[in-house]
Amino acid sequence: MNGSSRVGGVTPDERARFDRALRPARLSAYAPGEFVGQEGFMCASEIRSLAVKAGIGPGVSVLDLCCGIAGPGRLLTRELGCTYLGVDASATAIAVASRRAGSLDCRFEVSPIPPVPSGPFDVVLLLETMLAFPDKETLLDEIAVALRAGGRFAFTMEEGQPLTDAERARIPHPDTVWPVPLTEMLSVLERVGLHVRWQDEVSRSHWDVVDSLADAFAAGSSDITASLGSRALDELLVTHRRWSEWLRAGRVRKFAFVVEKPQQCLRPRPEDAPASSRGSHEHRILGSAPRSAAP
């Protein structure tokens, strides 16, 4: 449920049209300098911070999965000097990204995800799109393979129990909405051989952005309806209001992660680890993270 293309049910090749129609509202919703063409709820300062934590810098090879029009990717390439490959299923979005990248050291490919390009890459990004994958373990396993030893995977995720049938009936295009419990995500990361370096809950900041975006879309409803139609506007508003409701209630929480592929990438089998070791690892990770989503 993170942005017009991923949660509002926008088909891939509508993304460029949505970008044009929603850009004025998005610019007004974010604080000055915080909108850089992103399609989710992260601010530019959050994108920079996550990239630095993942070790992105000059000469670092970055793979950005589901990059869309690559606002975050272009920001990071311009400011941090990395080499960048953005991949998205939408040829239209990639055409926009390529045109806007100009002379930046960016490459783009049109491809569904999965499969994940083979790499190896120093850093893989997946921003505001984990929600759309029902089979997260297959995706994460391919990302682990694409990373070089010592490489990092930086991503955001929506944490919570699977939606009920009643909840699915209240949102547009529920086939794109697959939250996952935090303990399950941590277990999958361990199974595919990725170790958590850093995690943080970002529910509060994203809740603020959701509310600001919903207000901006409502304020710009006439222009948005003229460009996209009333159904698209209604779906945007319902999606963002439902997301605000769930964040406020703690039904779903937002997290940001940086995880690492060890230098010696031998994947431990869960049955090989003693029970005490598994328990202490989970306590160490979980103990540092959850902050309440309530104000």
N, C-alpha and C positions, 0 to 999 in steps of 0.2 A: 504493500500500500504506500509506496514511496514515490510519488510523483506522477505526472500525467501519463507518461508512456508505460510505466510499469504496473501501475495499480488502477488507473482509470480506464483500462481496457483499450488503450490506444494501440492499434496495429502498427507493426514496425514502420511501414512506409508512410504513416501519417505523422511521424515524429517531427519532421521538418516543418510541416504546416502548423502543428501545435506549438512548436518553439516560437514561431513568428507571432502567433496569436496571443500567446501567454506571456511573452517577454515583458511587456509594459507592467503587467500585474506583478510578475516575479521581481522585477527591479524595485518596485515600490514596497514589496513585502520584506525584503532583506535590508539589513542595515547597510549604510554606504560602504561600497567595496566588497561586500560579502556575497554578491551574486556574480558568478563568473560563467554562467551558462550551464550550471548543474541542473539535473532533472529530479533530484531528490531533496532531502531535508537538511543536508550538511551545509554549513556555511563555509566560505572560502578559508577562514582561519582554521576550521576543523580539518579541512582537506590538507592544508599545509602541515599542520601539526601531526596528523597521522602519517603523512609521507615522510617527514623527518624522523619519526619514531621507527619507520620501516627502513631507514637508511638510504632513502633516495637522494642522490646527489650527482655531481658531474661524472659521466661515464657509466652510470648504473643503468643496466638494461631493465626496462619496465614493460610488463604486459598488462594492459587494462582491459578486462573482460566486460562485455556488455557496456561499452564505452558511450554509446549513443552519439551525440554530437561532440563529445569529448571536451566539454568545458573544463572539468578538473584536470584532464590529461594535458591540455594546452597550457593551463596555469602552471602545472608542475614542470613541464618541459621548459617553459620560459623562465621560471624563477629558480629552478634547482639544477638545470643543465643535464638532465638524464636523457638517455635515448629511449624512444617510446614507440610501442606498437599497440594501437587500439583496435579491438575486434568487436563487431556488432553484427546482428543478423540483418539489420536494415541498411540496404544500399543507399537509400535517401539520406539517412542520418550520417553515414560514412562520407557521402559526398559533401554534406555541409561541414563536417569536421575537417575534411581535407582542405576545403576551400578556406576555412577560417584559420587553419594552422599556418598557411603561408609558407614562410621560410624556416619555421621551427623544425627541429630534428624529430619529426613525427612520421610514422608510417601507419597505414590503416588497412584492414582487411575486412571483407564481408564474409561472415560465417556464423552459423548457429553455434551456440554454446550449450552443452558440449558438442563436438570435441574441443579440447583445449590445445592450442598450438604447442608443439613439442619442446621448444626452447633449446637449451636451458636459459632461464631468466634469473636475474638477481632478485627482482621483486615482481609479484603478481598483485594486482588490485582488483577488487570486486566491491564497488561502492553502491550501496542502496539497492541491491538486486538479489541478494541471497533469498529474499522472501519468495521470489518467483520460481524457485527450483524445488519441486517436491522430493526429488532424489538428491539430497545434499551429499551423501557419502560418495556416490560416483563422481560428482563434480569435484569434491575435495581431493579424492584420490588422483584424478587427472592433474589437478593443480600441483599436488605434491610431486608428481613425476616431472612436471614442466619446470620446477625450480631446481637450480643448481644446489649442490651441498652448501649449507650455510645461507641459502636464500630465504626471503621473508614473504609471507602472504598477509596483506593488510585488507581488512574488510569490515563492513558493518552488517549487523544481523538484527532480526526481529525475534525477540525471545518470548515464548509463551506456549501454552498448550495448543494443539490443533483446533481449528475453528469447529464449532458445532454446526449442525445443519441449519439451526435457526440463525446463527451468526452469518453463515454463508448466504442465506436468503436476503440479508439486509445490506449486502454490498454489491456493487457492480463487478462482474467478471471475477468471481471468487476462485476460478482456476489459476489465478496468479498469486494467491495469498496462502502461503504455507509457513507459518511461524514454527519455531522448534524450541523445546525446553533447553535451557542453558546446559544442564547436565548432559543432555543428549548430544549437543554440539561439542562439548568438551570430550566426550567419549569418542565421537567420530574423528575429531582431530587427532586424538591419540592413536586410534586404529590406523589412520593413514600415515602416521609418522611425523606429524607436525606438532611442535611444542609451543605452548603459549609463552610469549615474551612479555606481553602487555595487554591489558584489557581495561575497559572503562565503560560505565553505563552513561549514556547520553540522552536518556529519555526526556529529561527536563528541557534541554536546549532544543531538541527536535519537536517537542510539544509546542514550544513557543513559535517555532517556524511554521508548523502546521496551522496554528490558529491565524498567524499573520497572512499566510497564503490564502486560507479560506476567506478571510476578510477582503483581501485584494481581489480575488476572483469574483466575489459578490459585488464589490464596488465597480469592477470593470465588466459586469455581466452583459451590458448592451453590446460592447465591442466584441466580446468573446462569442456571444451568440451569433452576431453577424458573420463572424469568420468561421465558426465551427458548428453552429447549430445549438438549439436549446438542449438536446439530449446530452451532448458532450459537456455542456456547462453543468447540467444537473448531476451527471456522474462525477465530475470533478468535486462539486460541493459535497455530495453525499460521501464520497471517498475520504475527503479531508476531514469532514466533521466526525465520521466514524473513527478515523484514526486518532483524532483529538480525544474523543470519548474513551477509547481504549487506553491511550497513554495516561490520561488523567486518572483512570480507575486502576491502573497497573495491570490491566488484562494482557497487554503486550508491552514489553520494554525494549528499548534500543540499546545495543552495545556496539562498541568499536573494538577491534582486535588487531594485534600484530602477532603472528605465529611464525615459527622458524623451522626449516628443514635442517636437521643436525648435519654436521660435517660427516659423521659416520652414520649413514642413513640405513640402519638395520631396524626394521619395524618390529617392535615387540608385539607378541600376541597377547591379548588380555589374559589368557589362561596361564601365561608364564609368569605374570607379576603376582607376588604374594598379596594377600588381601590387605595387610597392613599398609603396604606400599601404595596400593591403589587408593585406599582411603585417605592417606596423608597427602597424596598429590591433589586429590579433589579438594580437600580442605584448604590447602595452600592457595589454589586458584580462586576458589569461590570466596574465600574470606576477604579478598582484597577488592571485590567488585561491587556488589549491588548497593546502590544508593536508592533511596525511595524516589519514585516518580512523582510523589505528591509534592506540592509547593512547600 
